[in-house]
Amino acid sequence: MYEPKYKLNRRDAKRWHDLLVRHCLEMPDKPGGKVKRHKKYPPLTPAENAEFEALTKKRDRKHAAHPAAKLALRRARRQSHKIEKLLAKLEKLMKKLKRRQVKIKVDGKR
C-alpha cells in the first residue's frame, strides 16, 4: 500500500521551524501586551513572511493528504453534520414550545 509522504523535507522543515520561531517571538506574551525584541531573532521581513506562509500551506497540504488525517477530517465532518441536525431539531422544538406558551398565557387571561 502506498502512503504519501506527509512531512516537509529536511531543508524546508528546518527553514519553516526557524521562521516559526521568529514569527512567534513577534507576538506579545499577553494579549495587548508589549512585544519584546530579541537581537538574535529579528522580526520577519515581508519576503520571509511570504515564504513562511508558502511553507505553512505546503505543510498543511501534506498533512491533509495523510490517510490518518483524512480519516480524522471525515469523522469531524460527520460529527458536525450530526450536531447541525440535532441543533435544527432543537430549534424547531423550541419554537413549538414558545407557541404553546403564548397560547397558554392568552388562555390563562380569559
C-alpha positions in Angstrom: 0.0 0.0 0.0 1.3 3.4 -0.9 1.3 6.0 1.8 2.1 9.6 0.8 4.9 11.5 2.5 3.3 13.9 4.9 6.3 15.7 6.2 8.3 18.5 4.7 11.8 17.6 3.5 14.6 18.4 6.0 15.7 21.7 4.5 12.1 23.0 4.2 11.3 21.7 7.7 14.3 23.4 9.3 13.5 26.7 7.4 9.8 26.6 8.4 10.8 26.0 12.1 13.3 28.9 12.1 10.7 31.2 10.6 8.1 29.9 13.0 10.3 30.8 16.0 10.8 34.3 14.7 7.1 34.6 13.9 6.1 33.5 17.4 8.5 36.0 19.0 6.8 38.8 17.2 3.7 38.2 19.3 3.2 39.7 22.8 3.3 37.4 25.8 -0.1 38.6 26.9 -2.9 39.9 24.7 -2.5 43.7 24.3 1.0 43.5 25.9 4.3 44.8 24.6 6.4 42.8 22.2 9.9 42.1 23.4 12.6 42.5 20.7 15.4 39.9 20.5 18.7 40.7 18.9 19.2 37.0 17.9 15.7 36.8 16.3 14.9 39.9 14.2 11.3 40.3 13.0 10.3 38.7 9.7 10.6 40.8 6.6 7.7 40.8 4.1 9.6 38.3 1.8 10.3 36.0 4.7 6.7 36.3 5.8 5.5 35.3 2.3 8.0 32.3 2.4 6.7 31.3 5.8 3.1 31.4 4.6 4.0 29.3 1.5 5.8 26.7 3.6 2.9 26.6 6.0 0.4 26.0 3.2 2.7 23.2 1.8 3.0 21.6 5.2 -0.8 21.8 5.7 -1.4 20.2 2.3 1.0 17.4 3.1 -0.6 16.7 6.5 -4.1 16.8 5.0 -3.0 14.2 2.4 -2.1 11.6 5.1 -4.6 8.7 5.4 -5.0 9.2 9.2 -5.6 12.9 8.8 -8.2 12.2 6.1 -10.0 9.8 8.4 -10.0 12.3 11.2 -11.4 15.0 8.9 -14.1 12.6 7.7 -15.1 11.8 11.3 -15.1 15.5 12.2 -17.4 16.3 9.3 -19.8 13.5 10.3 -19.9 14.7 13.8 -20.5 18.3 12.7 -23.3 17.2 10.4 -25.0 15.2 13.3 -24.7 18.2 15.6 -26.2 20.5 13.0 -29.2 18.2 12.5 -29.7 18.0 16.3 -29.5 21.7 16.6 -32.1 22.2 13.9 -34.4 19.8 15.6 -33.9 21.5 19.0 -34.6 24.9 17.4 -37.8 23.5 15.9 -38.9 22.2 19.3 -38.1 25.5 21.0 -40.3 27.4 18.5 -43.1 24.9 19.1 -42.7 25.3 22.9 -42.8 29.1 22.6 -46.0 29.0 20.6 -47.6 26.8 23.2 -46.6 29.1 26.0 -48.1 32.0 24.2 -51.4 30.1 23.8 -51.4 29.1 27.4 -50.8 32.7 28.5 -53.6 34.0 26.3 -56.0 31.3 27.5 -55.0 32.0 31.2 -56.0 35.6 30.9 -59.5 34.9 29.7 
